[in-house]
């Protein structure tokens, strides 16, 4: 039971890390604002932009009737 809980918690953490990494790759890993309050605003704006990019990609795939991700080829 405890092992299952730890596995689920780790999986959630890994998913969050993948999203953060994707956001950094897409929008850059540097904040240009000097003051901490402006850095927080800049980070929020980057997150909003990333979410809009993802939503647009999903919307386009639905309109074009294309899969969102490329299918994985199975061995065999």
PDB file of N, H, CA, C and O in Angstrom:
ATOM      1  N   UNK A   1       0.827  -1.200   0.000  1.00  0.00           N
ATOM      2  CA  UNK A   1       0.000   0.000   0.000  1.00  0.00           C
ATOM      3  C   UNK A   1       0.872   1.265   0.000  1.00  0.00           C
ATOM      4  O   UNK A   1       0.652   2.187  -0.785  1.00  0.00           O
ATOM      5  N   UNK A   2       1.867   1.284   0.901  1.00  0.00           N
ATOM      6  H   UNK A   2       2.046   0.534   1.539  1.00  0.00           H
ATOM      7  CA  UNK A   2       2.740   2.449   0.980  1.00  0.00           C
ATOM      8  C   UNK A   2       3.558   2.563  -0.301  1.00  0.00           C
ATOM      9  O   UNK A   2       3.773   3.663  -0.809  1.00  0.00           O
ATOM     10  N   UNK A   3       4.015   1.421  -0.823  1.00  0.00           N
ATOM     11  H   UNK A   3       3.840   0.527  -0.410  1.00  0.00           H
ATOM     12  CA  UNK A   3       4.810   1.436  -2.058  1.00  0.00           C
ATOM     13  C   UNK A   3       3.988   1.999  -3.219  1.00  0.00           C
ATOM     14  O   UNK A   3       4.504   2.760  -4.037  1.00  0.00           O
ATOM     15  N   UNK A   4       2.717   1.624  -3.289  1.00  0.00           N
ATOM     16  H   UNK A   4       2.298   1.006  -2.624  1.00  0.00           H
ATOM     17  CA  UNK A   4       1.848   2.112  -4.357  1.00  0.00           C
ATOM     18  C   UNK A   4       1.679   3.629  -4.256  1.00  0.00           C
ATOM     19  O   UNK A   4       1.693   4.335  -5.264  1.00  0.00           O
ATOM     20  N   UNK A   5       1.519   4.115  -3.024  1.00  0.00           N
ATOM     21  H   UNK A   5       1.508   3.541  -2.205  1.00  0.00           H
ATOM     22  CA  UNK A   5       1.369   5.556  -2.808  1.00  0.00           C
ATOM     23  C   UNK A   5       2.634   6.290  -3.251  1.00  0.00           C
ATOM     24  O   UNK A   5       2.553   7.328  -3.907  1.00  0.00           O
ATOM     25  N   UNK A   6       3.811   5.747  -2.890  1.00  0.00           N
ATOM     26  H   UNK A   6       3.876   4.904  -2.358  1.00  0.00           H
ATOM     27  CA  UNK A   6       5.068   6.379  -3.282  1.00  0.00           C
ATOM     28  C   UNK A   6       5.247   6.362  -4.800  1.00  0.00           C
ATOM     29  O   UNK A   6       5.747   7.325  -5.380  1.00  0.00           O
ATOM     30  N   UNK A   7       4.841   5.271  -5.436  1.00  0.00           N
ATOM     31  H   UNK A   7       4.435   4.488  -4.965  1.00  0.00           H
ATOM     32  CA  UNK A   7       4.928   5.177  -6.890  1.00  0.00           C
ATOM     33  C   UNK A   7       4.037   6.223  -7.545  1.00  0.00           C
ATOM     34  O   UNK A   7       4.457   6.882  -8.497  1.00  0.00           O
ATOM     35  N   UNK A   8       2.807   6.385  -7.048  1.00  0.00           N
ATOM     36  H   UNK A   8       2.466   5.849  -6.276  1.00  0.00           H
ATOM     37  CA  UNK A   8       1.896   7.395  -7.602  1.00  0.00           C
ATOM     38  C   UNK A   8       2.443   8.809  -7.391  1.00  0.00           C
ATOM     39  O   UNK A   8       2.355   9.657  -8.279  1.00  0.00           O
ATOM     40  N   UNK A   9       3.002   9.049  -6.217  1.00  0.00           N
ATOM     41  H   UNK A   9       3.073   8.360  -5.496  1.00  0.00           H
ATOM     42  CA  UNK A   9       3.565  10.373  -5.928  1.00  0.00           C
ATOM     43  C   UNK A   9       4.748  10.652  -6.846  1.00  0.00           C
ATOM     44  O   UNK A   9       4.892  11.767  -7.348  1.00  0.00           O
ATOM     45  N   UNK A  10       5.597   9.649  -7.069  1.00  0.00           N
ATOM     46  H   UNK A  10       5.480   8.743  -6.661  1.00  0.00           H
ATOM     47  CA  UNK A  10       6.743   9.837  -7.960  1.00  0.00           C
ATOM     48  C   UNK A  10       6.275  10.079  -9.391  1.00  0.00           C
ATOM     49  O   UNK A  10       6.841  10.912 -10.098  1.00  0.00           O
ATOM     50  N   UNK A  11       5.246   9.356  -9.817  1.00  0.00           N
ATOM     51  H   UNK A  11       4.786   8.679  -9.242  1.00  0.00           H
ATOM     52  CA  UNK A  11       4.730   9.533 -11.176  1.00  0.00           C
ATOM     53  C   UNK A  11       4.209  10.953 -11.375  1.00  0.00           C
ATOM     54  O   UNK A  11       4.465  11.573 -12.407  1.00  0.00           O
ATOM     55  N   UNK A  12       3.483  11.465 -10.394  1.00  0.00           N
ATOM     56  H   UNK A  12       3.274  10.962  -9.555  1.00  0.00           H
ATOM     57  CA  UNK A  12       2.989  12.840 -10.492  1.00  0.00           C
ATOM     58  C   UNK A  12       4.148  13.818 -10.595  1.00  0.00           C
ATOM     59  O   UNK A  12       4.120  14.757 -11.390  1.00  0.00           O
ATOM     60  N   UNK A  13       5.175  13.580  -9.773  1.00  0.00           N
ATOM     61  H   UNK A  13       5.198  12.817  -9.127  1.00  0.00           H
ATOM     62  CA  UNK A  13       6.339  14.470  -9.799  1.00  0.00           C
ATOM     63  C   UNK A  13       7.019  14.414 -11.166  1.00  0.00           C
ATOM     64  O   UNK A  13       7.411  15.447 -11.707  1.00  0.00           O
ATOM     65  N   UNK A  14       7.158  13.219 -11.720  1.00  0.00           N
ATOM     66  H   UNK A  14       6.840  12.380 -11.280  1.00  0.00           H
ATOM     67  CA  UNK A  14       7.825  13.105 -13.018  1.00  0.00           C
ATOM     68  C   UNK A  14       7.015  13.786 -14.115  1.00  0.00           C
ATOM     69  O   UNK A  14       7.588  14.381 -15.028  1.00  0.00           O
ATOM     70  N   UNK A  15       5.690  13.704 -14.036  1.00  0.00           N
ATOM     71  H   UNK A  15       5.224  13.220 -13.294  1.00  0.00           H
ATOM     72  CA  UNK A  15       4.840  14.381 -15.026  1.00  0.00           C
ATOM     73  C   UNK A  15       5.022  15.895 -14.918  1.00  0.00           C
ATOM     74  O   UNK A  15       5.134  16.582 -15.934  1.00  0.00           O
ATOM     75  N   UNK A  16       5.052  16.405 -13.712  1.00  0.00           N
ATOM     76  H   UNK A  16       4.961  15.847 -12.887  1.00  0.00           H
ATOM     77  CA  UNK A  16       5.233  17.844 -13.493  1.00  0.00           C
ATOM     78  C   UNK A  16       6.592  18.289 -14.027  1.00  0.00           C
ATOM     79  O   UNK A  16       6.695  19.339 -14.660  1.00  0.00           O
ATOM     80  N   UNK A  17       7.635  17.495 -13.776  1.00  0.00           N
ATOM     81  H   UNK A  17       7.551  16.642 -13.261  1.00  0.00           H
ATOM     82  CA  UNK A  17       8.962  17.850 -14.259  1.00  0.00           C
ATOM     83  C   UNK A  17       9.030  17.856 -15.783  1.00  0.00           C
ATOM     84  O   UNK A  17       9.723  18.687 -16.370  1.00  0.00           O
ATOM     85  N   UNK A  18       8.317  16.935 -16.423  1.00  0.00           N
ATOM     86  H   UNK A  18       7.755  16.260 -15.946  1.00  0.00           H
ATOM     87  CA  UNK A  18       8.289  16.893 -17.888  1.00  0.00           C
ATOM     88  C   UNK A  18       7.619  18.154 -18.432  1.00  0.00           C
ATOM     89  O   UNK A  18       8.089  18.735 -19.411  1.00  0.00           O
ATOM     90  N   UNK A  19       6.531  18.573 -17.804  1.00  0.00           N
ATOM     91  H   UNK A  19       6.149  18.101 -17.010  1.00  0.00           H
ATOM     92  CA  UNK A  19       5.828  19.782 -18.256  1.00  0.00           C
ATOM     93  C   UNK A  19       6.715  21.013 -18.080  1.00  0.00           C
ATOM     94  O   UNK A  19       6.790  21.857 -18.973  1.00  0.00           O
ATOM     95  N   UNK A  20       7.380  21.117 -16.942  1.00  0.00           N
ATOM     96  H   UNK A  20       7.319  20.432 -16.216  1.00  0.00           H
ATOM     97  CA  UNK A  20       8.262  22.259 -16.706  1.00  0.00           C
ATOM     98  C   UNK A  20       9.404  22.270 -17.714  1.00  0.00           C
ATOM     99  O   UNK A  20       9.762  23.326 -18.236  1.00  0.00           O
ATOM    100  N   UNK A  21       9.977  21.097 -17.990  1.00  0.00           N
ATOM    101  H   UNK A  21       9.686  20.239 -17.566  1.00  0.00           H
ATOM    102  CA  UNK A  21      11.063  21.009 -18.967  1.00  0.00           C
ATOM    103  C   UNK A  21      10.585  21.410 -20.358  1.00  0.00           C
ATOM    104  O   UNK A  21      11.290  22.118 -21.078  1.00  0.00           O
ATOM    105  N   UNK A  22       9.394  20.962 -20.739  1.00  0.00           N
ATOM    106  H   UNK A  22       8.822  20.387 -20.154  1.00  0.00           H
ATOM    107  CA  UNK A  22       8.844  21.323 -22.054  1.00  0.00           C
ATOM    108  C   UNK A  22       8.621  22.826 -22.147  1.00  0.00           C
ATOM    109  O   UNK A  22       8.897  23.440 -23.178  1.00  0.00           O
ATOM    110  N   UNK A  23       8.123  23.412 -21.069  1.00  0.00           N
ATOM    111  H   UNK A  23       7.899  22.913 -20.232  1.00  0.00           H
ATOM    112  CA  UNK A  23       7.894  24.855 -21.052  1.00  0.00           C
ATOM    113  C   UNK A  23       9.218  25.612 -21.197  1.00  0.00           C
ATOM    114  O   UNK A  23       9.296  26.594 -21.934  1.00  0.00           O
ATOM    115  N   UNK A  24      10.248  25.155 -20.497  1.00  0.00           N
ATOM    116  H   UNK A  24      10.184  24.357 -19.898  1.00  0.00           H
ATOM    117  CA  UNK A  24      11.551  25.812 -20.595  1.00  0.00           C
ATOM    118  C   UNK A  24      12.129  25.683 -21.997  1.00  0.00           C
ATOM    119  O   UNK A  24      12.714  26.634 -22.514  1.00  0.00           O
ATOM    120  N   UNK A  25      11.969  24.509 -22.621  1.00  0.00           N
ATOM    121  H   UNK A  25      11.494  23.736 -22.201  1.00  0.00           H
ATOM    122  CA  UNK A  25      12.487  24.327 -23.970  1.00  0.00           C
ATOM    123  C   UNK A  25      11.767  25.235 -24.958  1.00  0.00           C
ATOM    124  O   UNK A  25      12.386  25.780 -25.872  1.00  0.00           O
ATOM    125  N   UNK A  26      10.488  25.394 -24.778  1.00  0.00           N
ATOM    126  H   UNK A  26       9.985  24.951 -24.035  1.00  0.00           H
ATOM    127  CA  UNK A  26       9.679  26.165 -25.719  1.00  0.00           C
ATOM    128  C   UNK A  26       9.856  27.676 -25.537  1.00  0.00           C
ATOM    129  O   UNK A  26       9.936  28.419 -26.515  1.00  0.00           O
ATOM    130  N   UNK A  27       9.918  28.125 -24.272  1.00  0.00           N
ATOM    131  H   UNK A  27       9.854  27.521 -23.478  1.00  0.00           H
ATOM    132  CA  UNK A  27       9.905  29.573 -24.000  1.00  0.00           C
ATOM    133  C   UNK A  27      11.190  30.108 -23.394  1.00  0.00           C
ATOM    134  O   UNK A  27      11.281  31.297 -23.090  1.00  0.00           O
ATOM    135  N   UNK A  28      12.169  29.262 -23.215  1.00  0.00           N
ATOM    136  H   UNK A  28      12.096  28.296 -23.462  1.00  0.00           H
ATOM    137  CA  UNK A  28      13.440  29.706 -22.657  1.00  0.00           C
ATOM    138  C   UNK A  28      13.526  29.465 -21.159  1.00  0.00           C
ATOM    139  O   UNK A  28      12.514  29.426 -20.459  1.00  0.00           O
ATOM    140  N   UNK A  29      14.742  29.306 -20.688  1.00  0.00           N
ATOM    141  H   UNK A  29      15.564  29.338 -21.256  1.00  0.00           H
ATOM    142  CA  UNK A  29      14.949  28.997 -19.274  1.00  0.00           C
ATOM    143  C   UNK A  29      15.480  30.188 -18.484  1.00  0.00           C
ATOM    144  O   UNK A  29      15.918  30.028 -17.345  1.00  0.00           O
ATOM    145  N   UNK A  30      15.445  31.368 -19.072  1.00  0.00           N
ATOM    146  H   UNK A  30      15.088  31.498 -19.997  1.00  0.00           H
ATOM    147  CA  UNK A  30      15.977  32.565 -18.422  1.00  0.00           C
ATOM    148  C   UNK A  30      14.847  33.555 -18.180  1.00  0.00           C
ATOM    149  O   UNK A  30      14.000  33.779 -19.045  1.00  0.00           O
ATOM    150  N   UNK A  31      14.849  34.145 -16.981  1.00  0.00           N
ATOM    151  H   UNK A  31      15.537  33.962 -16.278  1.00  0.00           H
ATOM    152  CA  UNK A  31      13.952  35.262 -16.686  1.00  0.00           C
ATOM    153  C   UNK A  31      14.762  36.547 -16.824  1.00  0.00           C
ATOM    154  O   UNK A  31      15.853  36.659 -16.267  1.00  0.00           O
ATOM    155  N   UNK A  32      14.240  37.498 -17.551  1.00  0.00           N
ATOM    156  H   UNK A  32      13.353  37.407 -18.004  1.00  0.00           H
ATOM    157  CA  UNK A  32      14.990  38.715 -17.841  1.00  0.00           C
ATOM    158  C   UNK A  32      14.726  39.831 -16.832  1.00  0.00           C
ATOM    159  O   UNK A  32      15.475  40.807 -16.785  1.00  0.00           O
ATOM    160  N   UNK A  33      13.686  39.702 -16.037  1.00  0.00           N
ATOM    161  H   UNK A  33      13.078  38.909 -16.075  1.00  0.00           H
ATOM    162  CA  UNK A  33      13.371  40.724 -15.035  1.00  0.00           C
ATOM    163  C   UNK A  33      14.358  40.634 -13.881  1.00  0.00           C
ATOM    164  O   UNK A  33      14.811  39.550 -13.516  1.00  0.00           O
ATOM    165  N   UNK A  34      14.680  41.783 -13.318  1.00  0.00           N
ATOM    166  H   UNK A  34      14.311  42.664 -13.615  1.00  0.00           H
ATOM    167  CA  UNK A  34      15.635  41.819 -12.216  1.00  0.00           C
ATOM    168  C   UNK A  34      14.988  41.671 -10.851  1.00  0.00           C
ATOM    169  O   UNK A  34      15.501  40.956  -9.990  1.00  0.00           O
ATOM    170  N   UNK A  35      13.874  42.337 -10.654  1.00  0.00           N
ATOM    171  H   UNK A  35      13.457  42.917 -11.353  1.00  0.00           H
ATOM    172  CA  UNK A  35      13.223  42.297  -9.346  1.00  0.00           C
ATOM    173  C   UNK A  35      12.388  41.039  -9.199  1.00  0.00           C
ATOM    174  O   UNK A  35      11.819  40.543 -10.171  1.00  0.00           O
ATOM    175  N   UNK A  36      12.318  40.530  -7.991  1.00  0.00           N
ATOM    176  H   UNK A  36      12.780  40.933  -7.201  1.00  0.00           H
ATOM    177  CA  UNK A  36      11.626  39.273  -7.729  1.00  0.00           C
ATOM    178  C   UNK A  36      10.141  39.339  -8.094  1.00  0.00           C
ATOM    179  O   UNK A  36       9.597  38.385  -8.651  1.00  0.00           O
ATOM    180  N   UNK A  37       9.491  40.448  -7.788  1.00  0.00           N
ATOM    181  H   UNK A  37       9.933  41.223  -7.337  1.00  0.00           H
ATOM    182  CA  UNK A  37       8.061  40.565  -8.099  1.00  0.00           C
ATOM    183  C   UNK A  37       7.812  40.544  -9.605  1.00  0.00           C
ATOM    184  O   UNK A  37       6.816  39.988 -10.068  1.00  0.00           O
ATOM    185  N   UNK A  38       8.722  41.152 -10.366  1.00  0.00           N
ATOM    186  H   UNK A  38       9.531  41.604  -9.989  1.00  0.00           H
ATOM    187  CA  UNK A  38       8.597  41.137 -11.818  1.00  0.00           C
ATOM    188  C   UNK A  38       8.954  39.773 -12.392  1.00  0.00           C
ATOM    189  O   UNK A  38       8.396  39.371 -13.412  1.00  0.00           O
ATOM    190  N   UNK A  39       9.878  39.052 -11.751  1.00  0.00           N
ATOM    191  H   UNK A  39      10.332  39.379 -10.922  1.00  0.00           H
ATOM    192  CA  UNK A  39      10.200  37.690 -12.176  1.00  0.00           C
ATOM    193  C   UNK A  39       8.988  36.783 -12.017  1.00  0.00           C
ATOM    194  O   UNK A  39       8.721  35.936 -12.870  1.00  0.00           O
ATOM    195  N   UNK A  40       8.254  36.965 -10.919  1.00  0.00           N
ATOM    196  H   UNK A  40       8.471  37.653 -10.227  1.00  0.00           H
ATOM    197  CA  UNK A  40       7.036  36.169 -10.707  1.00  0.00           C
ATOM    198  C   UNK A  40       6.008  36.455 -11.797  1.00  0.00           C
ATOM    199  O   UNK A  40       5.379  35.535 -12.319  1.00  0.00           O
ATOM    200  N   UNK A  41       5.842  37.724 -12.138  1.00  0.00           N
ATOM    201  H   UNK A  41       6.354  38.471 -11.714  1.00  0.00           H
ATOM    202  CA  UNK A  41       4.906  38.082 -13.214  1.00  0.00           C
ATOM    203  C   UNK A  41       5.355  37.509 -14.554  1.00  0.00           C
ATOM    204  O   UNK A  41       4.541  37.002 -15.326  1.00  0.00           O
ATOM    205  N   UNK A  42       6.661  37.596 -14.824  1.00  0.00           N
ATOM    206  H   UNK A  42       7.322  38.008 -14.197  1.00  0.00           H
ATOM    207  CA  UNK A  42       7.196  37.064 -16.073  1.00  0.00           C
ATOM    208  C   UNK A  42       6.981  35.553 -16.160  1.00  0.00           C
ATOM    209  O   UNK A  42       6.621  35.030 -17.215  1.00  0.00           O
ATOM    210  N   UNK A  43       7.203  34.864 -15.052  1.00  0.00           N
ATOM    211  H   UNK A  43       7.495  35.289 -14.195  1.00  0.00           H
ATOM    212  CA  UNK A  43       7.000  33.418 -15.029  1.00  0.00           C
ATOM    213  C   UNK A  43       5.532  33.066 -15.240  1.00  0.00           C
ATOM    214  O   UNK A  43       5.218  32.108 -15.945  1.00  0.00           O
ATOM    215  N   UNK A  44       4.633  33.837 -14.631  1.00  0.00           N
ATOM    216  H   UNK A  44       4.888  34.615 -14.058  1.00  0.00           H
ATOM    217  CA  UNK A  44       3.194  33.603 -14.853  1.00  0.00           C
ATOM    218  C   UNK A  44       2.825  33.813 -16.319  1.00  0.00           C
ATOM    219  O   UNK A  44       2.064  33.030 -16.887  1.00  0.00           O
ATOM    220  N   UNK A  45       3.361  34.866 -16.931  1.00  0.00           N
ATOM    221  H   UNK A  45       3.979  35.502 -16.469  1.00  0.00           H
ATOM    222  CA  UNK A  45       3.077  35.127 -18.347  1.00  0.00           C
ATOM    223  C   UNK A  45       3.622  34.022 -19.239  1.00  0.00           C
ATOM    224  O   UNK A  45       2.968  33.628 -20.204  1.00  0.00           O
ATOM    225  N   UNK A  46       4.822  33.515 -18.925  1.00  0.00           N
ATOM    226  H   UNK A  46       5.354  33.835 -18.140  1.00  0.00           H
ATOM    227  CA  UNK A  46       5.380  32.402 -19.704  1.00  0.00           C
ATOM    228  C   UNK A  46       4.493  31.167 -19.574  1.00  0.00           C
ATOM    229  O   UNK A  46       4.274  30.450 -20.550  1.00  0.00           O
ATOM    230  N   UNK A  47       3.987  30.921 -18.375  1.00  0.00           N
ATOM    231  H   UNK A  47       4.165  31.503 -17.582  1.00  0.00           H
ATOM    232  CA  UNK A  47       3.111  29.767 -18.157  1.00  0.00           C
ATOM    233  C   UNK A  47       1.812  29.925 -18.939  1.00  0.00           C
ATOM    234  O   UNK A  47       1.333  28.966 -19.543  1.00  0.00           O
ATOM    235  N   UNK A  48       1.243  31.115 -18.934  1.00  0.00           N
ATOM    236  H   UNK A  48       1.632  31.895 -18.443  1.00  0.00           H
ATOM    237  CA  UNK A  48       0.017  31.367 -19.700  1.00  0.00           C
ATOM    238  C   UNK A  48       0.278  31.163 -21.193  1.00  0.00           C
ATOM    239  O   UNK A  48      -0.526  30.543 -21.889  1.00  0.00           O
ATOM    240  N   UNK A  49       1.403  31.688 -21.679  1.00  0.00           N
ATOM    241  H   UNK A  49       2.056  32.191 -21.113  1.00  0.00           H
ATOM    242  CA  UNK A  49       1.745  31.513 -23.101  1.00  0.00           C
ATOM    243  C   UNK A  49       1.909  30.040 -23.447  1.00  0.00           C
ATOM    244  O   UNK A  49       1.422  29.589 -24.483  1.00  0.00           O
ATOM    245  N   UNK A  50       2.586  29.291 -22.592  1.00  0.00           N
ATOM    246  H   UNK A  50       2.982  29.658 -21.750  1.00  0.00           H
ATOM    247  CA  UNK A  50       2.778  27.865 -22.854  1.00  0.00           C
ATOM    248  C   UNK A  50       1.437  27.142 -22.887  1.00  0.00           C
ATOM    249  O   UNK A  50       1.195  26.314 -23.765  1.00  0.00           O
ATOM    250  N   UNK A  51       0.565  27.455 -21.931  1.00  0.00           N
ATOM    251  H   UNK A  51       0.761  28.128 -21.218  1.00  0.00           H
ATOM    252  CA  UNK A  51      -0.757  26.814 -21.904  1.00  0.00           C
ATOM    253  C   UNK A  51      -1.561  27.145 -23.161  1.00  0.00           C
ATOM    254  O   UNK A  51      -2.260  26.285 -23.697  1.00  0.00           O
ATOM    255  N   UNK A  52      -1.462  28.393 -23.633  1.00  0.00           N
ATOM    256  H   UNK A  52      -0.894  29.091 -23.198  1.00  0.00           H
ATOM    257  CA  UNK A  52      -2.158  28.769 -24.870  1.00  0.00           C
ATOM    258  C   UNK A  52      -1.601  28.015 -26.075  1.00  0.00           C
ATOM    259  O   UNK A  52      -2.360  27.598 -26.950  1.00  0.00           O
ATOM    260  N   UNK A  53      -0.277  27.838 -26.125  1.00  0.00           N
ATOM    261  H   UNK A  53       0.339  28.177 -25.414  1.00  0.00           H
ATOM    262  CA  UNK A  53       0.331  27.069 -27.209  1.00  0.00           C
ATOM    263  C   UNK A  53      -0.172  25.630 -27.214  1.00  0.00           C
ATOM    264  O   UNK A  53      -0.491  25.081 -28.270  1.00  0.00           O
ATOM    265  N   UNK A  54      -0.241  25.021 -26.035  1.00  0.00           N
ATOM    266  H   UNK A  54       0.018  25.466 -25.178  1.00  0.00           H
ATOM    267  CA  UNK A  54      -0.720  23.641 -25.931  1.00  0.00           C
ATOM    268  C   UNK A  54      -2.191  23.556 -26.330  1.00  0.00           C
ATOM    269  O   UNK A  54      -2.586  22.643 -27.055  1.00  0.00           O
ATOM    270  N   UNK A  55      -2.996  24.497 -25.863  1.00  0.00           N
ATOM    271  H   UNK A  55      -2.675  25.239 -25.274  1.00  0.00           H
ATOM    272  CA  UNK A  55      -4.424  24.481 -26.211  1.00  0.00           C
ATOM    273  C   UNK A  55      -4.624  24.667 -27.710  1.00  0.00           C
ATOM    274  O   UNK A  55      -5.490  24.021 -28.300  1.00  0.00           O
ATOM    275  N   UNK A  56      -3.830  25.545 -28.339  1.00  0.00           N
ATOM    276  H   UNK A  56      -3.127  26.070 -27.860  1.00  0.00           H
ATOM    277  CA  UNK A  56      -3.921  25.732 -29.786  1.00  0.00           C
ATOM    278  C   UNK A  56      -3.546  24.464 -30.540  1.00  0.00           C
ATOM    279  O   UNK A  56      -4.173  24.116 -31.540  1.00  0.00           O
ATOM    280  N   UNK A  57      -2.520  23.778 -30.054  1.00  0.00           N
ATOM    281  H   UNK A  57      -2.010  24.061 -29.241  1.00  0.00           H
ATOM    282  CA  UNK A  57      -2.096  22.537 -30.695  1.00  0.00           C
ATOM    283  C   UNK A  57      -3.196  21.482 -30.606  1.00  0.00           C
ATOM    284  O   UNK A  57      -3.452  20.767 -31.574  1.00  0.00           O
ATOM    285  N   UNK A  58      -3.843  21.385 -29.451  1.00  0.00           N
ATOM    286  H   UNK A  58      -3.635  21.966 -28.664  1.00  0.00           H
ATOM    287  CA  UNK A  58      -4.942  20.429 -29.277  1.00  0.00           C
ATOM    288  C   UNK A  58      -6.106  20.798 -30.183  1.00  0.00           C
ATOM    289  O   UNK A  58      -6.679  19.934 -30.847  1.00  0.00           O
ATOM    290  N   UNK A  59      -6.458  22.077 -30.211  1.00  0.00           N
ATOM    291  H   UNK A  59      -5.993  22.779 -29.671  1.00  0.00           H
ATOM    292  CA  UNK A  59      -7.564  22.542 -31.050  1.00  0.00           C
ATOM    293  C   UNK A  59      -7.299  22.266 -32.526  1.00  0.00           C
ATOM    294  O   UNK A  59      -8.190  21.812 -33.243  1.00  0.00           O
ATOM    295  N   UNK A  60      -6.076  22.537 -32.982  1.00  0.00           N
ATOM    296  H   UNK A  60      -5.352  22.906 -32.399  1.00  0.00           H
ATOM    297  CA  UNK A  60      -5.724  22.295 -34.380  1.00  0.00           C
ATOM    298  C   UNK A  60      -5.806  20.805 -34.708  1.00  0.00           C
ATOM    299  O   UNK A  60      -6.272  20.434 -35.785  1.00  0.00           O
ATOM    300  N   UNK A  61      -5.362  19.961 -33.799  1.00  0.00           N
ATOM    301  H   UNK A  61      -4.984  20.262 -32.924  1.00  0.00           H
ATOM    302  CA  UNK A  61      -5.412  18.523 -34.073  1.00  0.00           C
ATOM    303  C   UNK A  61      -6.854  18.030 -34.140  1.00  0.00           C
ATOM    304  O   UNK A  61      -7.158  17.113 -34.903  1.00  0.00           O
ATOM    305  N   UNK A  62      -7.733  18.620 -33.361  1.00  0.00           N
ATOM    306  H   UNK A  62      -7.486  19.365 -32.741  1.00  0.00           H
ATOM    307  CA  UNK A  62      -9.148  18.230 -33.407  1.00  0.00           C
ATOM    308  C   UNK A  62      -9.802  18.708 -34.707  1.00  0.00           C
ATOM    309  O   UNK A  62     -10.577  17.975 -35.321  1.00  0.00           O
ATOM    310  N   UNK A  63      -9.491  19.926 -35.118  1.00  0.00           N
ATOM    311  H   UNK A  63      -8.862  20.522 -34.619  1.00  0.00           H
ATOM    312  CA  UNK A  63     -10.075  20.470 -36.345  1.00  0.00           C
ATOM    313  C   UNK A  63      -9.594  19.689 -37.566  1.00  0.00           C
ATOM    314  O   UNK A  63     -10.373  19.401 -38.475  1.00  0.00           O
ATOM    315  N   UNK A  64      -8.305  19.349 -37.579  1.00  0.00           N
ATOM    316  H   UNK A  64      -7.673  19.583 -36.840  1.00  0.00           H
ATOM    317  CA  UNK A  64      -7.721  18.652 -38.727  1.00  0.00           C
ATOM    318  C   UNK A  64      -7.893  17.136 -38.652  1.00  0.00           C
ATOM    319  O   UNK A  64      -7.472  16.411 -39.554  1.00  0.00           O
ATOM    320  N   UNK A  65      -8.507  16.668 -37.583  1.00  0.00           N
ATOM    321  H   UNK A  65      -8.849  17.256 -36.850  1.00  0.00           H
ATOM    322  CA  UNK A  65      -8.717  15.233 -37.367  1.00  0.00           C
ATOM    323  C   UNK A  65      -7.406  14.461 -37.432  1.00  0.00           C
ATOM    324  O   UNK A  65      -7.333  13.385 -38.024  1.00  0.00           O
ATOM    325  N   UNK A  66      -6.380  15.023 -36.820  1.00  0.00           N
ATOM    326  H   UNK A  66      -6.439  15.898 -36.339  1.00  0.00           H
ATOM    327  CA  UNK A  66      -5.076  14.388 -36.759  1.00  0.00           C
ATOM    328  C   UNK A  66      -4.776  14.021 -35.309  1.00  0.00           C
ATOM    329  O   UNK A  66      -5.252  14.677 -34.383  1.00  0.00           O
ATOM    330  N   UNK A  67      -3.990  12.977 -35.122  1.00  0.00           N
ATOM    331  H   UNK A  67      -3.603  12.443 -35.874  1.00  0.00           H
ATOM    332  CA  UNK A  67      -3.623  12.622 -33.743  1.00  0.00           C
ATOM    333  C   UNK A  67      -2.728  13.704 -33.139  1.00  0.00           C
ATOM    334  O   UNK A  67      -1.940  14.331 -33.846  1.00  0.00           O
ATOM    335  N   UNK A  68      -2.854  13.915 -31.844  1.00  0.00           N
ATOM    336  H   UNK A  68      -3.494  13.406 -31.270  1.00  0.00           H
ATOM    337  CA  UNK A  68      -2.051  14.924 -31.175  1.00  0.00           C
ATOM    338  C   UNK A  68      -0.593  14.498 -31.130  1.00  0.00           C
ATOM    339  O   UNK A  68       0.303  15.323 -31.307  1.00  0.00           O
ATOM    340  N   UNK A  69      -0.354  13.231 -30.896  1.00  0.00           N
ATOM    341  H   UNK A  69      -1.081  12.560 -30.752  1.00  0.00           H
ATOM    342  CA  UNK A  69       1.001  12.698 -30.841  1.00  0.00           C
ATOM    343  C   UNK A  69       1.186  11.665 -31.931  1.00  0.00           C
ATOM    344  O   UNK A  69       0.219  11.050 -32.380  1.00  0.00           O
ATOM    345  N   UNK A  70       2.395  11.477 -32.350  1.00  0.00           N
ATOM    346  H   UNK A  70       3.180  11.977 -31.985  1.00  0.00           H
ATOM    347  CA  UNK A  70       2.668  10.442 -33.336  1.00  0.00           C
ATOM    348  C   UNK A  70       2.510   9.075 -32.689  1.00  0.00           C
ATOM    349  O   UNK A  70       2.933   8.896 -31.547  1.00  0.00           O
ATOM    350  N   UNK A  71       1.920   8.108 -33.371  1.00  0.00           N
ATOM    351  H   UNK A  71       1.576   8.252 -34.298  1.00  0.00           H
ATOM    352  CA  UNK A  71       1.756   6.778 -32.794  1.00  0.00           C
ATOM    353  C   UNK A  71       3.117   6.101 -32.606  1.00  0.00           C
ATOM    354  O   UNK A  71       4.041   6.298 -33.395  1.00  0.00           O
ATOM    355  N   UNK A  72       3.214   5.318 -31.566  1.00  0.00           N
ATOM    356  H   UNK A  72       2.463   5.158 -30.925  1.00  0.00           H
ATOM    357  CA  UNK A  72       4.441   4.577 -31.281  1.00  0.00           C
ATOM    358  C   UNK A  72       4.377   3.243 -32.002  1.00  0.00           C
ATOM    359  O   UNK A  72       3.382   2.523 -31.911  1.00  0.00           O
ATOM    360  N   UNK A  73       5.452   2.917 -32.724  1.00  0.00           N
ATOM    361  H   UNK A  73       6.260   3.502 -32.798  1.00  0.00           H
ATOM    362  CA  UNK A  73       5.491   1.642 -33.433  1.00  0.00           C
ATOM    363  C   UNK A  73       5.829   0.534 -32.434  1.00  0.00           C
ATOM    364  O   UNK A  73       6.760   0.655 -31.638  1.00  0.00           O
ATOM    365  N   UNK A  74       5.061  -0.530 -32.495  1.00  0.00           N
ATOM    366  H   UNK A  74       4.305  -0.628 -33.142  1.00  0.00           H
ATOM    367  CA  UNK A  74       5.292  -1.661 -31.603  1.00  0.00           C
ATOM    368  C   UNK A  74       6.280  -2.614 -32.247  1.00  0.00           C
ATOM    369  O   UNK A  74       6.289  -2.785 -33.466  1.00  0.00           O
ATOM    370  N   UNK A  75       7.123  -3.242 -31.412  1.00  0.00           N
ATOM    371  H   UNK A  75       7.116  -3.103 -30.422  1.00  0.00           H
ATOM    372  CA  UNK A  75       8.072  -4.233 -31.908  1.00  0.00           C
ATOM    373  C   UNK A  75       7.328  -5.499 -32.300  1.00  0.00           C
ATOM    374  O   UNK A  75       6.336  -5.866 -31.671  1.00  0.00           O
ATOM    375  N   UNK A  76       7.805  -6.153 -33.329  1.00  0.00           N
ATOM    376  H   UNK A  76       8.611  -5.854 -33.840  1.00  0.00           H
ATOM    377  CA  UNK A  76       7.236  -7.452 -33.671  1.00  0.00           C
ATOM    378  C   UNK A  76       6.520  -7.427 -34.903  1.00  0.00           C
ATOM    379  O   UNK A  76       5.983  -8.451 -35.325  1.00  0.00           O
TER     380      UNK A  76
END
